Amino acid sequence: VCINTAGEKVYPEEVEEALKTHADVDDALVVGIEDEKWGQAVTAIVRPTSNTAPDEAELRKFVRGILAGYKAPKRIFFNEVAFRAPNGKADYKGAKKFVESQSA
């Protein structure tokens, strides 16, 4: 599923792979959340490698060093749940519901 943010197309897998190269990130899922300004805001759910979550601003800066700025997440949520099916496939619907519940 492609995210359309500010007229640009962002593929979640590309952002997820960039996030997972950070030493403090064990897993990541990226979804598009409806946003008045951006159309859809690139939003990440990150499972940290340890009990201490990395700094959100530092993680966004890290992604901007790898990808174009518009692909960097506008928000990053930290969670111990990976939002993956038993077969390892991403559960984007579950991830999106989680983000929407946290934003409400």
N, CA, C and O atoms as a Tinker XYZ file with bonds, in Angstrom:
   416  protein
     1  N      0.854000   -1.182000    0.000000    73     2
     2  CA     0.000000    0.000000    0.000000    64     1     3
     3  C      0.893000    1.236000    0.000000    63     2     4     5
     4  O      1.805000    1.359000    0.817000    81     3
     5  N      0.624000    2.119000   -0.899000    73     3     6
     6  CA     1.411000    3.338000   -1.047000    64     5     7
     7  C      0.793000    4.463000   -0.205000    63     6     8     9
     8  O     -0.430000    4.581000   -0.118000    81     7
     9  N      1.636000    5.276000    0.404000    73     7    10
    10  CA     1.195000    6.435000    1.176000    64     9    11
    11  C      1.355000    7.662000    0.283000    63    10    12    13
    12  O      2.409000    7.860000   -0.320000    81    11
    13  N      0.310000    8.487000    0.197000    73    11    14
    14  CA     0.372000    9.708000   -0.594000    64    13    15
    15  C      0.478000   10.879000    0.376000    63    14    16    17
    16  O     -0.496000   11.241000    1.035000    81    15
    17  N      1.671000   11.466000    0.458000    73    15    18
    18  CA     1.894000   12.562000    1.387000    64    17    19
    19  C      2.378000   13.790000    0.622000    63    18    20    21
    20  O      3.401000   13.742000   -0.061000    81    19
    21  N      1.647000   14.874000    0.741000    73    19    22
    22  CA     1.986000   16.135000    0.064000    64    21    23
    23  C      2.207000   15.920000   -1.430000    63    22    24    25
    24  O      3.087000   16.544000   -2.023000    81    23
    25  N      1.416000   15.044000   -2.038000    73    23    26
    26  CA     1.512000   14.790000   -3.465000    64    25    27
    27  C      2.623000   13.841000   -3.870000    63    26    28    29
    28  O      2.797000   13.572000   -5.058000    81    27
    29  N      3.375000   13.330000   -2.916000    73    27    30
    30  CA     4.478000   12.395000   -3.181000    64    29    31
    31  C      4.071000   10.995000   -2.745000    63    30    32    33
    32  O      3.311000   10.828000   -1.792000    81    31
    33  N      4.573000   10.013000   -3.436000    73    31    34
    34  CA     4.287000    8.619000   -3.095000    64    33    35
    35  C      5.411000    8.063000   -2.221000    63    34    36    37
    36  O      6.592000    8.226000   -2.528000    81    35
    37  N      5.025000    7.407000   -1.132000    73    35    38
    38  CA     5.981000    6.803000   -0.207000    64    37    39
    39  C      5.583000    5.345000   -0.013000    63    38    40    41
    40  O      4.429000    5.041000    0.290000    81    39
    41  N      6.534000    4.460000   -0.186000    73    39    42
    42  CA     6.276000    3.038000    0.032000    64    41    43
    43  C      6.703000    2.680000    1.453000    63    42    44    45
    44  O      7.867000    2.861000    1.810000    81    43
    45  N      5.769000    2.169000    2.274000    73    43    46
    46  CA     6.070000    1.875000    3.674000    64    45    47
    47  C      7.307000    1.001000    3.857000    63    46    48    49
    48  O      8.097000    1.230000    4.773000    81    47
    49  N      7.478000    0.006000    2.995000    73    47    50
    50  CA     8.605000   -0.923000    3.145000    64    49    51
    51  C      9.951000   -0.201000    3.076000    63    50    52    53
    52  O     10.894000   -0.574000    3.774000    81    51
    53  N     10.039000    0.819000    2.244000    73    51    54
    54  CA    11.289000    1.572000    2.116000    64    53    55
    55  C     11.633000    2.289000    3.424000    63    54    56    57
    56  O     12.784000    2.286000    3.861000    81    55
    57  N     10.624000    2.902000    4.038000    73    55    58
    58  CA    10.834000    3.619000    5.299000    64    57    59
    59  C     11.112000    2.620000    6.425000    63    58    60    61
    60  O     11.961000    2.867000    7.281000    81    59
    61  N     10.396000    1.496000    6.423000    73    59    62
    62  CA    10.616000    0.459000    7.438000    64    61    63
    63  C     12.050000   -0.048000    7.398000    63    62    64    65
    64  O     12.691000   -0.195000    8.438000    81    63
    65  N     12.552000   -0.313000    6.201000    73    63    66
    66  CA    13.927000   -0.808000    6.064000    64    65    67
    67  C     14.935000    0.221000    6.566000    63    66    68    69
    68  O     15.919000   -0.142000    7.210000    81    67
    69  N     14.701000    1.497000    6.280000    73    67    70
    70  CA    15.594000    2.553000    6.767000    64    69    71
    71  C     15.578000    2.601000    8.292000    63    70    72    73
    72  O     16.632000    2.700000    8.920000    81    71
    73  N     14.395000    2.532000    8.888000    73    71    74
    74  CA    14.287000    2.547000   10.351000    64    73    75
    75  C     15.017000    1.362000   10.971000    63    74    76    77
    76  O     15.690000    1.508000   11.992000    81    75
    77  N     14.883000    0.187000   10.355000    73    75    78
    78  CA    15.464000   -1.032000   10.932000    64    77    79
    79  C     16.985000   -1.066000   10.852000    63    78    80    81
    80  O     17.611000   -1.932000   11.463000    81    79
    81  N     17.594000   -0.139000   10.108000    73    79    82
    82  CA    19.060000   -0.082000   10.096000    64    81    83
    83  C     19.603000    0.637000   11.332000    63    82    84    85
    84  O     20.804000    0.583000   11.596000    81    83
    85  N     18.737000    1.307000   12.089000    73    83    86
    86  CA    19.152000    1.976000   13.331000    64    85    87
    87  C     19.375000    0.920000   14.410000    63    86    88    89
    88  O     18.573000   -0.002000   14.553000    81    87
    89  N     20.440000    1.051000   15.152000    73    87    90
    90  CA    20.820000    0.056000   16.163000    64    89    91
    91  C     19.763000   -0.146000   17.250000    63    90    92    93
    92  O     19.673000   -1.235000   17.817000    81    91
    93  N     18.964000    0.877000   17.551000    73    91    94
    94  CA    17.975000    0.785000   18.626000    64    93    95
    95  C     16.599000    0.317000   18.156000    63    94    96    97
    96  O     15.656000    0.279000   18.946000    81    95
    97  N     16.477000   -0.041000   16.870000    73    95    98
    98  CA    15.191000   -0.462000   16.306000    64    97    99
    99  C     15.227000   -1.949000   15.982000    63    98   100   101
   100  O     16.039000   -2.407000   15.178000    81    99
   101  N     14.328000   -2.696000   16.624000    73    99   102
   102  CA    14.216000   -4.133000   16.363000    64   101   103
   103  C     13.286000   -4.398000   15.182000    63   102   104   105
   104  O     13.580000   -5.240000   14.333000    81   103
   105  N     12.166000   -3.679000   15.127000    73   103   106
   106  CA    11.195000   -3.852000   14.049000    64   105   107
   107  C     10.453000   -2.537000   13.862000    63   106   108   109
   108  O     10.399000   -1.705000   14.768000    81   107
   109  N      9.883000   -2.362000   12.676000    73   107   110
   110  CA     9.138000   -1.136000   12.384000    64   109   111
   111  C      8.065000   -1.410000   11.347000    63   110   112   113
   112  O      8.253000   -2.211000   10.432000    81   111
   113  N      6.942000   -0.734000   11.505000    73   111   114
   114  CA     5.871000   -0.740000   10.506000    64   113   115
   115  C      5.508000    0.713000   10.235000    63   114   116   117
   116  O      5.506000    1.539000   11.148000    81   115
   117  N      5.205000    1.022000    8.989000    73   115   118
   118  CA     4.886000    2.390000    8.598000    64   117   119
   119  C      3.521000    2.407000    7.922000    63   118   120   121
   120  O      3.236000    1.591000    7.045000    81   119
   121  N      2.683000    3.348000    8.345000    73   119   122
   122  CA     1.337000    3.492000    7.787000    64   121   123
   123  C      1.086000    4.957000    7.445000    63   122   124   125
   124  O      1.786000    5.849000    7.925000    81   123
   125  N      0.085000    5.188000    6.613000    73   123   126
   126  CA    -0.350000    6.540000    6.300000    64   125   127
   127  C     -1.591000    6.870000    7.105000    63   126   128   129
   128  O     -2.582000    6.141000    7.054000    81   127
   129  N     -1.541000    7.958000    7.843000    73   127   130
   130  CA    -2.665000    8.399000    8.666000    64   129   131
   131  C     -3.220000    9.686000    8.048000    63   130   132   133
   132  O     -2.467000   10.599000    7.708000    81   131
   133  N     -4.547000    9.744000    7.908000    73   131   134
   134  CA    -5.184000   10.915000    7.300000    64   133   135
   135  C     -4.738000   12.189000    8.023000    63   134   136   137
   136  O     -4.704000   12.245000    9.252000    81   135
   137  N     -4.397000   13.207000    7.232000    73   135   138
   138  CA    -3.874000   14.445000    7.780000    64   137   139
   139  C     -4.332000   15.608000    6.895000    63   138   140   141
   140  O     -4.212000   15.539000    5.672000    81   139
   141  N     -4.852000   16.668000    7.505000    73   139   142
   142  CA    -5.356000   17.812000    6.738000    64   141   143
   143  C     -4.262000   18.478000    5.916000    63   142   144   145
   144  O     -4.498000   18.870000    4.773000    81   143
   145  N     -3.080000   18.608000    6.481000    73   143   146
   146  CA    -1.983000   19.309000    5.805000    64   145   147
   147  C     -1.325000   18.446000    4.730000    63   146   148   149
   148  O     -1.065000   18.924000    3.626000    81   147
   149  N     -1.055000   17.183000    5.043000    73   147   150
   150  CA    -0.252000   16.324000    4.172000    64   149   151
   151  C     -1.080000   15.382000    3.299000    63   150   152   153
   152  O     -0.529000   14.752000    2.396000    81   151
   153  N     -2.364000   15.271000    3.538000    73   151   154
   154  CA    -3.171000   14.245000    2.863000    64   153   155
   155  C     -3.090000   12.974000    3.690000    63   154   156   157
   156  O     -4.075000   12.535000    4.284000    81   155
   157  N     -1.907000   12.397000    3.718000    73   155   158
   158  CA    -1.598000   11.295000    4.629000    64   157   159
   159  C     -0.246000   11.600000    5.260000    63   158   160   161
   160  O      0.692000   12.006000    4.573000    81   159
   161  N     -0.152000   11.405000    6.557000    73   159   162
   162  CA     1.115000   11.604000    7.255000    64   161   163
   163  C      1.812000   10.258000    7.404000    63   162   164   165
   164  O      1.212000    9.280000    7.851000    81   163
   165  N      3.084000   10.219000    7.025000    73   163   166
   166  CA     3.885000    9.010000    7.201000    64   165   167
   167  C      4.081000    8.826000    8.705000    63   166   168   169
   168  O      4.626000    9.700000    9.378000    81   167
   169  N      3.635000    7.687000    9.222000    73   167   170
   170  CA     3.650000    7.426000   10.661000    64   169   171
   171  C      4.242000    6.050000   10.914000    63   170   172   173
   172  O      3.875000    5.081000   10.249000    81   171
   173  N      5.151000    5.960000   11.869000    73   171   174
   174  CA     5.832000    4.691000   12.144000    64   173   175
   175  C      5.496000    4.168000   13.530000    63   174   176   177
   176  O      5.271000    4.928000   14.472000    81   175
   177  N      5.469000    2.842000   13.623000    73   175   178
   178  CA     5.419000    2.158000   14.914000    64   177   179
   179  C      6.721000    1.383000   15.005000    63   178   180   181
   180  O      7.033000    0.562000   14.142000    81   179
   181  N      7.468000    1.651000   16.051000    73   179   182
   182  CA     8.787000    1.054000   16.214000    64   181   183
   183  C      8.815000    0.188000   17.462000    63   182   184   185
   184  O      8.357000    0.596000   18.529000    81   183
   185  N      9.361000   -1.019000   17.311000    73   183   186
   186  CA     9.640000   -1.861000   18.473000    64   185   187
   187  C     11.128000   -1.702000   18.763000    63   186   188   189
   188  O     11.964000   -2.127000   17.966000    81   187
   189  N     11.469000   -1.085000   19.912000    73   187   190
   190  CA    12.880000   -0.871000   20.230000    64   189   191
   191  C     13.592000   -2.182000   20.571000    63   190   192   193
   192  O     12.958000   -3.165000   20.954000    81   191
   193  N     14.910000   -2.177000   20.426000    73   191   194
   194  CA    15.695000   -3.372000   20.736000    64   193   195
   195  C     15.805000   -3.604000   22.236000    63   194   196   197
   196  O     16.025000   -4.734000   22.673000    81   195
   197  N     15.654000   -2.545000   23.032000    73   195   198
   198  CA    15.737000   -2.684000   24.489000    64   197   199
   199  C     14.529000   -2.003000   25.119000    63   198   200   201
   200  O     13.633000   -1.538000   24.416000    81   199
   201  N     14.511000   -1.949000   26.437000    73   199   202
   202  CA    13.402000   -1.313000   27.154000    64   201   203
   203  C     13.381000    0.199000   26.971000    63   202   204   205
   204  O     12.360000    0.840000   27.220000    81   203
   205  N     14.497000    0.769000   26.541000    73   203   206
   206  CA    14.588000    2.209000   26.362000    64   205   207
   207  C     14.374000    2.557000   24.899000    63   206   208   209
   208  O     15.159000    2.160000   24.037000    81   207
   209  N     13.317000    3.294000   24.623000    73   207   210
   210  CA    13.022000    3.692000   23.242000    64   209   211
   211  C     13.993000    4.782000   22.803000    63   210   212   213
   212  O     14.350000    5.649000   23.601000    81   211
   213  N     14.423000    4.749000   21.553000    73   211   214
   214  CA    15.273000    5.827000   21.048000    64   213   215
   215  C     14.492000    7.137000   20.993000    63   214   216   217
   216  O     13.261000    7.128000   21.025000    81   215
   217  N     15.189000    8.243000   20.913000    73   215   218
   218  CA    14.560000    9.557000   20.834000    64   217   219
   219  C     13.855000    9.714000   19.484000    63   218   220   221
   220  O     14.443000    9.443000   18.437000    81   219
   221  N     12.593000   10.153000   19.516000    73   219   222
   222  CA    11.798000   10.272000   18.286000    64   221   223
   223  C     12.435000   11.237000   17.284000    63   222   224   225
   224  O     12.535000   10.915000   16.100000    81   223
   225  N     12.866000   12.409000   17.739000    73   223   226
   226  CA    13.466000   13.400000   16.832000    64   225   227
   227  C     14.764000   12.868000   16.227000    63   226   228   229
   228  O     15.033000   13.082000   15.045000    81   227
   229  N     15.559000   12.181000   17.028000    73   227   230
   230  CA    16.825000   11.627000   16.540000    64   229   231
   231  C     16.574000   10.553000   15.485000    63   230   232   233
   232  O     17.309000   10.453000   14.503000    81   231
   233  N     15.536000    9.756000   15.696000    73   231   234
   234  CA    15.195000    8.694000   14.748000    64   233   235
   235  C     14.700000    9.287000   13.423000    63   234   236   237
   236  O     15.041000    8.781000   12.354000    81   235
   237  N     13.903000   10.348000   13.487000    73   235   238
   238  CA    13.455000   11.019000   12.254000    64   237   239
   239  C     14.649000   11.595000   11.493000    63   238   240   241
   240  O     14.722000   11.489000   10.268000    81   239
   241  N     15.577000   12.201000   12.220000    73   239   242
   242  CA    16.792000   12.754000   11.606000    64   241   243
   243  C     17.612000   11.636000   10.960000    63   242   244   245
   244  O     18.156000   11.814000    9.870000    81   243
   245  N     17.700000   10.501000   11.623000    73   243   246
   246  CA    18.424000    9.346000   11.099000    64   245   247
   247  C     17.833000    8.911000    9.754000    63   246   248   249
   248  O     18.571000    8.660000    8.801000    81   247
   249  N     16.504000    8.823000    9.682000    73   247   250
   250  CA    15.838000    8.409000    8.435000    64   249   251
   251  C     16.072000    9.447000    7.340000    63   250   252   253
   252  O     16.279000    9.086000    6.181000    81   251
   253  N     16.042000   10.738000    7.697000    73   251   254
   254  CA    16.288000   11.791000    6.700000    64   253   255
   255  C     17.696000   11.700000    6.117000    63   254   256   257
   256  O     17.936000   12.155000    4.998000    81   255
   257  N     18.617000   11.121000    6.861000    73   255   258
   258  CA    19.976000   10.929000    6.355000    64   257   259
   259  C     20.066000    9.806000    5.332000    63   258   260   261
   260  O     21.059000    9.695000    4.614000    81   259
   261  N     19.031000    8.974000    5.264000    73   259   262
   262  CA    19.009000    7.834000    4.343000    64   261   263
   263  C     18.057000    8.084000    3.178000    63   262   264   265
   264  O     18.374000    7.773000    2.030000    81   263
   265  N     16.890000    8.647000    3.481000    73   263   266
   266  CA    15.829000    8.844000    2.482000    64   265   267
   267  C     15.525000   10.331000    2.304000    63   266   268   269
   268  O     15.973000   11.163000    3.093000    81   267
   269  N     14.768000   10.651000    1.272000    73   267   270
   270  CA    14.306000   12.029000    1.071000    64   269   271
   271  C     13.475000   12.463000    2.281000    63   270   272   273
   272  O     12.783000   11.646000    2.889000    81   271
   273  N     13.547000   13.736000    2.623000    73   271   274
   274  CA    12.882000   14.256000    3.813000    64   273   275
   275  C     11.398000   13.972000    3.895000    63   274   276   277
   276  O     10.883000   13.707000    4.981000    81   275
   277  N     10.689000   14.020000    2.758000    73   275   278
   278  CA     9.243000   13.789000    2.788000    64   277   279
   279  C      8.895000   12.346000    3.146000    63   278   280   281
   280  O      7.752000   12.060000    3.501000    81   279
   281  N      9.865000   11.434000    3.057000    73   279   282
   282  CA     9.615000   10.034000    3.398000    64   281   283
   283  C      9.788000    9.753000    4.891000    63   282   284   285
   284  O      9.347000    8.714000    5.382000    81   283
   285  N     10.420000   10.662000    5.603000    73   283   286
   286  CA    10.647000   10.471000    7.039000    64   285   287
   287  C      9.316000   10.546000    7.786000    63   286   288   289
   288  O      8.462000   11.365000    7.443000    81   287
   289  N      9.130000    9.704000    8.798000    73   287   290
   290  CA     7.877000    9.730000    9.565000    64   289   291
   291  C      7.644000   11.079000   10.236000    63   290   292   293
   292  O      8.561000   11.687000   10.789000    81   291
   293  N      6.395000   11.530000   10.173000    73   291   294
   294  CA     6.010000   12.756000   10.886000    64   293   295
   295  C      5.849000   12.460000   12.372000    63   294   296   297
   296  O      6.115000   13.311000   13.221000    81   295
   297  N      5.407000   11.231000   12.675000    73   295   298
   298  CA     5.260000   10.770000   14.064000    64   297   299
   299  C      5.820000    9.366000   14.173000    63   298   300   301
   300  O      5.749000    8.580000   13.228000    81   299
   301  N      6.375000    9.061000   15.327000    73   299   302
   302  CA     6.864000    7.711000   15.607000    64   301   303
   303  C      6.301000    7.293000   16.955000    63   302   304   305
   304  O      6.457000    7.998000   17.952000    81   303
   305  N      5.647000    6.144000   16.976000    73   303   306
   306  CA     5.118000    5.567000   18.207000    64   305   307
   307  C      5.983000    4.367000   18.566000    63   306   308   309
   308  O      6.409000    3.613000   17.691000    81   307
   309  N      6.236000    4.198000   19.842000    73   307   310
   310  CA     7.032000    3.062000   20.308000    64   309   311
   311  C      6.109000    2.065000   20.980000    63   310   312   313
   312  O      5.253000    2.438000   21.782000    81   311
   313  N      6.287000    0.797000   20.651000    73   311   314
   314  CA     5.405000   -0.242000   21.161000    64   313   315
   315  C      6.142000   -1.572000   21.164000    63   314   316   317
   316  O      6.970000   -1.834000   20.292000    81   315
   317  N      5.838000   -2.406000   22.144000    73   315   318
   318  CA     6.463000   -3.732000   22.220000    64   317   319
   319  C      5.835000   -4.726000   21.250000    63   318   320   321
   320  O      6.440000   -5.751000   20.939000    81   319
   321  N      4.626000   -4.432000   20.768000    73   319   322
   322  CA     3.933000   -5.331000   19.840000    64   321   323
   323  C      4.433000   -5.059000   18.429000    63   322   324   325
   324  O      4.543000   -3.907000   18.009000    81   323
   325  N      4.734000   -6.129000   17.705000    73   323   326
   326  CA     5.317000   -5.981000   16.374000    64   325   327
   327  C      4.286000   -5.767000   15.276000    63   326   328   329
   328  O      4.649000   -5.360000   14.173000    81   327
   329  N      3.007000   -6.029000   15.547000    73   327   330
   330  CA     1.955000   -5.940000   14.533000    64   329   331
   331  C      2.307000   -6.779000   13.308000    63   330   332   333
   332  O      2.310000   -6.304000   12.172000    81   331
   333  N      2.599000   -8.034000   13.589000    73   331   334
   334  CA     2.882000   -8.992000   12.523000    64   333   335
   335  C      2.032000  -10.233000   12.739000    63   334   336   337
   336  O      1.772000  -10.635000   13.873000    81   335
   337  N      1.605000  -10.832000   11.637000    73   335   338
   338  CA     0.853000  -12.086000   11.684000    64   337   339
   339  C      1.818000  -13.203000   12.079000    63   338   340   341
   340  O      3.033000  -13.019000   12.005000    81   339
   341  N      1.298000  -14.354000   12.496000    73   339   342
   342  CA     2.173000  -15.473000   12.866000    64   341   343
   343  C      3.169000  -15.864000   11.764000    63   342   344   345
   344  O      4.248000  -16.378000   12.056000    81   343
   345  N      2.804000  -15.618000   10.504000    73   343   346
   346  CA     3.712000  -15.949000    9.407000    64   345   347
   347  C      4.748000  -14.851000    9.144000    63   346   348   349
   348  O      5.556000  -14.974000    8.223000    81   347
   349  N      4.731000  -13.779000    9.945000    73   347   350
   350  CA     5.711000  -12.710000    9.811000    64   349   351
   351  C      5.280000  -11.545000    8.933000    63   350   352   353
   352  O      5.977000  -10.533000    8.859000    81   351
   353  N      4.132000  -11.681000    8.261000    73   351   354
   354  CA     3.663000  -10.591000    7.402000    64   353   355
   355  C      3.157000   -9.419000    8.249000    63   354   356   357
   356  O      2.616000   -9.603000    9.340000    81   355
   357  N      3.347000   -8.229000    7.723000    73   355   358
   358  CA     2.933000   -7.014000    8.423000    64   357   359
   359  C      1.415000   -6.927000    8.540000    63   358   360   361
   360  O      0.688000   -7.216000    7.590000    81   359
   361  N      0.948000   -6.523000    9.722000    73   359   362
   362  CA    -0.477000   -6.298000    9.967000    64   361   363
   363  C     -0.717000   -4.788000    9.931000    63   362   364   365
   364  O     -0.793000   -4.136000   10.972000    81   363
   365  N     -0.835000   -4.241000    8.713000    73   363   366
   366  CA    -0.983000   -2.799000    8.566000    64   365   367
   367  C     -2.305000   -2.288000    9.131000    63   366   368   369
   368  O     -2.360000   -1.176000    9.656000    81   367
   369  N     -3.369000   -3.084000    9.031000    73   367   370
   370  CA    -4.660000   -2.658000    9.590000    64   369   371
   371  C     -4.557000   -2.511000   11.105000    63   370   372   373
   372  O     -5.013000   -1.515000   11.666000    81   371
   373  N     -3.962000   -3.499000   11.766000    73   371   374
   374  CA    -3.782000   -3.435000   13.213000    64   373   375
   375  C     -2.891000   -2.276000   13.619000    63   374   376   377
   376  O     -3.156000   -1.600000   14.613000    81   375
   377  N     -1.833000   -2.045000   12.849000    73   375   378
   378  CA    -0.914000   -0.946000   13.138000    64   377   379
   379  C     -1.623000    0.400000   13.002000    63   378   380   381
   380  O     -1.440000    1.293000   13.829000    81   379
   381  N     -2.428000    0.536000   11.957000    73   379   382
   382  CA    -3.144000    1.796000   11.735000    64   381   383
   383  C     -4.156000    2.047000   12.851000    63   382   384   385
   384  O     -4.291000    3.176000   13.322000    81   383
   385  N     -4.868000    0.998000   13.277000    73   383   386
   386  CA    -5.822000    1.144000   14.383000    64   385   387
   387  C     -5.108000    1.579000   15.658000    63   386   388   389
   388  O     -5.615000    2.419000   16.401000    81   387
   389  N     -3.925000    1.004000   15.915000    73   387   390
   390  CA    -3.146000    1.373000   17.096000    64   389   391
   391  C     -2.791000    2.860000   17.056000    63   390   392   393
   392  O     -2.984000    3.574000   18.040000    81   391
   393  N     -2.275000    3.319000   15.924000    73   391   394
   394  CA    -1.879000    4.725000   15.798000    64   393   395
   395  C     -3.084000    5.641000   15.967000    63   394   396   397
   396  O     -3.002000    6.654000   16.662000    81   395
   397  N     -4.198000    5.293000   15.339000    73   395   398
   398  CA    -5.401000    6.124000   15.459000    64   397   399
   399  C     -5.895000    6.175000   16.897000    63   398   400   401
   400  O     -6.381000    7.214000   17.344000    81   399
   401  N     -5.780000    5.065000   17.630000    73   399   402
   402  CA    -6.210000    5.058000   19.036000    64   401   403
   403  C     -5.271000    5.898000   19.902000    63   402   404   405
   404  O     -5.710000    6.498000   20.883000    81   403
   405  N     -3.992000    5.948000   19.554000    73   403   406
   406  CA    -3.022000    6.740000   20.310000    64   405   407
   407  C     -3.155000    8.231000   20.007000    63   406   408   409
   408  O     -2.818000    9.075000   20.837000    81   407
   409  N     -3.646000    8.543000   18.814000    73   407   410
   410  CA    -3.767000    9.942000   18.386000    64   409   411
   411  C     -5.071000   10.578000   18.834000    63   410   412   413
   412  O     -5.205000   11.801000   18.809000    81   411
   413  N     -6.037000    9.758000   19.246000    73   411   414
   414  CA    -7.368000   10.274000   19.608000    64   413   415
   415  C     -7.354000   10.997000   20.932000    63   414   416
   416  O     -8.391000   11.488000   21.378000    81   415
